[in-house]
């Protein structure tokens, strides 16, 4: 394996670890704020709604893929 391939992988992993550490540190600092619990609950609800939307979009995409696989479009053939 070429070692130069590992450089971007290590860089991305390090960047992700730094981001997580910053978020974790900010969460500790924000823990003293009395409004934090309400904001956190609102964010959790928002994330839940977004997850629901993503699941629904995935189901629609799966359905569309199944329909297209059953009936391949004839009109997309290249002109002769």
C-alpha positions as CSV (number, residue, x, y, z in Angstrom):
1,X,0.0,0.0,0.0
2,X,1.2,3.5,-0.8
3,X,1.9,5.4,2.4
4,X,0.9,8.7,0.8
5,X,-2.7,7.4,0.8
6,X,-2.7,7.4,4.6
7,X,-1.8,11.1,4.9
8,X,-5.3,12.4,3.9
9,X,-7.0,9.7,5.9
10,X,-5.1,10.6,9.0
11,X,-5.7,14.3,8.4
12,X,-9.4,13.8,8.1
13,X,-9.5,11.6,11.2
14,X,-7.5,14.2,13.2
15,X,-9.8,17.0,12.0
16,X,-12.8,15.0,13.0
17,X,-11.3,14.3,16.5
18,X,-10.6,18.0,16.9
19,X,-14.1,19.0,16.0
20,X,-15.6,16.4,18.4
21,X,-13.3,17.7,21.2
22,X,-14.4,21.3,20.5
23,X,-18.0,20.4,20.5
24,X,-17.6,18.4,23.7
25,X,-15.7,21.3,25.4
26,X,-18.4,23.8,24.3
27,X,-21.1,21.5,25.6
28,X,-19.4,21.4,29.0
29,X,-19.1,25.2,29.1
30,X,-22.8,25.6,28.0
31,X,-23.9,23.1,30.7
32,X,-23.9,25.9,33.3
33,X,-26.5,27.9,31.2
34,X,-30.1,27.3,32.6
35,X,-31.5,27.7,29.1
36,X,-29.4,25.0,27.7
37,X,-31.7,22.2,28.6
38,X,-34.6,23.8,26.6
39,X,-32.4,24.5,23.7
40,X,-31.0,20.9,23.7
41,X,-34.5,19.5,23.8
42,X,-35.6,21.6,20.9
43,X,-32.5,20.5,18.9
44,X,-33.2,16.9,19.7
45,X,-36.8,17.3,18.4
46,X,-35.5,19.0,15.3
47,X,-33.0,16.2,14.7
48,X,-35.8,13.6,15.2
49,X,-37.9,15.4,12.6
50,X,-35.0,15.5,10.2
51,X,-34.3,11.8,10.7
52,X,-38.0,11.1,9.9
53,X,-37.8,13.2,6.7
54,X,-34.6,11.3,5.6
55,X,-36.3,7.9,6.3
56,X,-39.3,9.0,4.3
57,X,-37.1,10.2,1.4
58,X,-35.2,6.9,1.4
59,X,-38.5,5.0,1.2
60,X,-39.6,7.0,-1.7
61,X,-36.3,6.6,-3.5
62,X,-36.4,2.8,-2.9
63,X,-39.9,2.7,-4.3
64,X,-38.9,4.7,-7.4
65,X,-35.9,2.5,-8.0
66,X,-38.1,-0.7,-7.8
67,X,-40.6,0.8,-10.2
68,X,-37.9,1.8,-12.7
69,X,-36.3,-1.6,-12.4
70,X,-39.6,-3.4,-13.3
71,X,-40.3,-1.2,-16.3
72,X,-37.2,0.1,-18.0
73,X,-37.9,3.3,-19.9
74,X,-38.1,2.7,-23.7
75,X,-38.0,6.4,-24.6
76,X,-34.6,7.0,-23.2
77,X,-33.0,4.9,-26.0
78,X,-30.5,6.9,-28.1
79,X,-31.8,8.1,-31.4
80,X,-31.0,5.9,-34.5
